[in-house]
């Protein structure tokens, strides 16, 4: 699995999390109870963890690209 494949998957993941967050935010205008607050907090936590996943994914892609570059060098 190359870095391009991982980057594509990360973009899909990021778009899904943004869509979920956006949907919950829009529902916030309709819901004003304690359960919405719990859901909103859980989504905020998910967003933070998702950001961590994306940062680690970027590092992984960088490492794969560097490894690929090194492995293609002629000695």
CNS distance restraints for C-alpha pairs under 8 A (distance, minus, plus):
assign (resid   1 and name CA) (resid   5 and name CA) 6.40 0.50 0.50
assign (resid   1 and name CA) (resid   6 and name CA) 7.31 0.50 0.50
assign (resid   2 and name CA) (resid   6 and name CA) 6.65 0.50 0.50
assign (resid   2 and name CA) (resid  61 and name CA) 7.89 0.50 0.50
assign (resid   2 and name CA) (resid  64 and name CA) 7.02 0.50 0.50
assign (resid   3 and name CA) (resid   7 and name CA) 6.01 0.50 0.50
assign (resid   3 and name CA) (resid  60 and name CA) 7.76 0.50 0.50
assign (resid   3 and name CA) (resid  61 and name CA) 4.74 0.50 0.50
assign (resid   3 and name CA) (resid  62 and name CA) 7.70 0.50 0.50
assign (resid   3 and name CA) (resid  64 and name CA) 6.09 0.50 0.50
assign (resid   3 and name CA) (resid  65 and name CA) 6.62 0.50 0.50
assign (resid   4 and name CA) (resid   8 and name CA) 6.18 0.50 0.50
assign (resid   4 and name CA) (resid  61 and name CA) 7.83 0.50 0.50
assign (resid   5 and name CA) (resid   9 and name CA) 6.30 0.50 0.50
assign (resid   6 and name CA) (resid  10 and name CA) 6.08 0.50 0.50
assign (resid   6 and name CA) (resid  57 and name CA) 7.40 0.50 0.50
assign (resid   6 and name CA) (resid  61 and name CA) 7.05 0.50 0.50
assign (resid   7 and name CA) (resid  11 and name CA) 6.21 0.50 0.50
assign (resid   7 and name CA) (resid  57 and name CA) 7.65 0.50 0.50
assign (resid   7 and name CA) (resid  58 and name CA) 7.66 0.50 0.50
assign (resid   7 and name CA) (resid  61 and name CA) 7.28 0.50 0.50
assign (resid   8 and name CA) (resid  12 and name CA) 6.40 0.50 0.50
assign (resid   9 and name CA) (resid  13 and name CA) 6.13 0.50 0.50
assign (resid  10 and name CA) (resid  14 and name CA) 5.99 0.50 0.50
assign (resid  10 and name CA) (resid  54 and name CA) 6.55 0.50 0.50
assign (resid  10 and name CA) (resid  57 and name CA) 7.22 0.50 0.50
assign (resid  11 and name CA) (resid  15 and name CA) 6.09 0.50 0.50
assign (resid  12 and name CA) (resid  16 and name CA) 6.19 0.50 0.50
assign (resid  13 and name CA) (resid  17 and name CA) 6.32 0.50 0.50
assign (resid  14 and name CA) (resid  18 and name CA) 6.19 0.50 0.50
assign (resid  14 and name CA) (resid  50 and name CA) 7.51 0.50 0.50
assign (resid  14 and name CA) (resid  54 and name CA) 7.71 0.50 0.50
assign (resid  15 and name CA) (resid  19 and name CA) 6.07 0.50 0.50
assign (resid  16 and name CA) (resid  20 and name CA) 6.17 0.50 0.50
assign (resid  17 and name CA) (resid  21 and name CA) 6.12 0.50 0.50
assign (resid  17 and name CA) (resid  47 and name CA) 6.82 0.50 0.50
assign (resid  17 and name CA) (resid  50 and name CA) 7.53 0.50 0.50
assign (resid  18 and name CA) (resid  22 and name CA) 5.99 0.50 0.50
assign (resid  19 and name CA) (resid  23 and name CA) 6.10 0.50 0.50
assign (resid  20 and name CA) (resid  24 and name CA) 6.25 0.50 0.50
assign (resid  21 and name CA) (resid  25 and name CA) 6.14 0.50 0.50
assign (resid  21 and name CA) (resid  43 and name CA) 6.54 0.50 0.50
assign (resid  21 and name CA) (resid  44 and name CA) 7.85 0.50 0.50
assign (resid  21 and name CA) (resid  47 and name CA) 7.78 0.50 0.50
assign (resid  22 and name CA) (resid  26 and name CA) 6.19 0.50 0.50
assign (resid  23 and name CA) (resid  27 and name CA) 6.22 0.50 0.50
assign (resid  24 and name CA) (resid  28 and name CA) 6.26 0.50 0.50
assign (resid  24 and name CA) (resid  40 and name CA) 6.90 0.50 0.50
assign (resid  24 and name CA) (resid  43 and name CA) 7.96 0.50 0.50
assign (resid  25 and name CA) (resid  29 and name CA) 7.50 0.50 0.50
assign (resid  25 and name CA) (resid  40 and name CA) 7.84 0.50 0.50
assign (resid  26 and name CA) (resid  30 and name CA) 7.78 0.50 0.50
assign (resid  27 and name CA) (resid  31 and name CA) 6.24 0.50 0.50
assign (resid  28 and name CA) (resid  32 and name CA) 6.78 0.50 0.50
assign (resid  28 and name CA) (resid  36 and name CA) 7.14 0.50 0.50
assign (resid  31 and name CA) (resid  36 and name CA) 6.18 0.50 0.50
assign (resid  32 and name CA) (resid  36 and name CA) 6.50 0.50 0.50
assign (resid  32 and name CA) (resid  37 and name CA) 7.79 0.50 0.50
assign (resid  33 and name CA) (resid  37 and name CA) 6.82 0.50 0.50
assign (resid  34 and name CA) (resid  38 and name CA) 6.39 0.50 0.50
assign (resid  35 and name CA) (resid  39 and name CA) 6.19 0.50 0.50
assign (resid  36 and name CA) (resid  40 and name CA) 5.91 0.50 0.50
assign (resid  37 and name CA) (resid  41 and name CA) 6.11 0.50 0.50
assign (resid  38 and name CA) (resid  42 and name CA) 6.20 0.50 0.50
assign (resid  39 and name CA) (resid  43 and name CA) 6.19 0.50 0.50
assign (resid  40 and name CA) (resid  44 and name CA) 6.21 0.50 0.50
assign (resid  41 and name CA) (resid  45 and name CA) 6.30 0.50 0.50
assign (resid  42 and name CA) (resid  46 and name CA) 6.18 0.50 0.50
assign (resid  43 and name CA) (resid  47 and name CA) 6.13 0.50 0.50
assign (resid  44 and name CA) (resid  48 and name CA) 6.38 0.50 0.50
assign (resid  45 and name CA) (resid  49 and name CA) 6.27 0.50 0.50
assign (resid  46 and name CA) (resid  50 and name CA) 5.94 0.50 0.50
assign (resid  47 and name CA) (resid  51 and name CA) 6.19 0.50 0.50
assign (resid  48 and name CA) (resid  52 and name CA) 6.56 0.50 0.50
assign (resid  49 and name CA) (resid  53 and name CA) 6.37 0.50 0.50
assign (resid  50 and name CA) (resid  54 and name CA) 6.25 0.50 0.50
assign (resid  51 and name CA) (resid  55 and name CA) 6.23 0.50 0.50
assign (resid  52 and name CA) (resid  56 and name CA) 6.23 0.50 0.50
assign (resid  53 and name CA) (resid  57 and name CA) 5.99 0.50 0.50
assign (resid  54 and name CA) (resid  58 and name CA) 6.16 0.50 0.50
assign (resid  55 and name CA) (resid  59 and name CA) 6.43 0.50 0.50
assign (resid  56 and name CA) (resid  60 and name CA) 6.13 0.50 0.50
assign (resid  57 and name CA) (resid  61 and name CA) 6.18 0.50 0.50
assign (resid  58 and name CA) (resid  62 and name CA) 6.22 0.50 0.50
assign (resid  59 and name CA) (resid  63 and name CA) 6.21 0.50 0.50
assign (resid  60 and name CA) (resid  64 and name CA) 6.16 0.50 0.50
assign (resid  61 and name CA) (resid  65 and name CA) 6.08 0.50 0.50
assign (resid  62 and name CA) (resid  66 and name CA) 6.14 0.50 0.50
assign (resid  63 and name CA) (resid  67 and name CA) 6.03 0.50 0.50
assign (resid  64 and name CA) (resid  68 and name CA) 6.04 0.50 0.50
assign (resid  65 and name CA) (resid  69 and name CA) 6.15 0.50 0.50
assign (resid  66 and name CA) (resid  70 and name CA) 6.15 0.50 0.50
assign (resid  67 and name CA) (resid  71 and name CA) 5.99 0.50 0.50
assign (resid  68 and name CA) (resid  72 and name CA) 6.20 0.50 0.50
assign (resid  69 and name CA) (resid  73 and name CA) 6.63 0.50 0.50
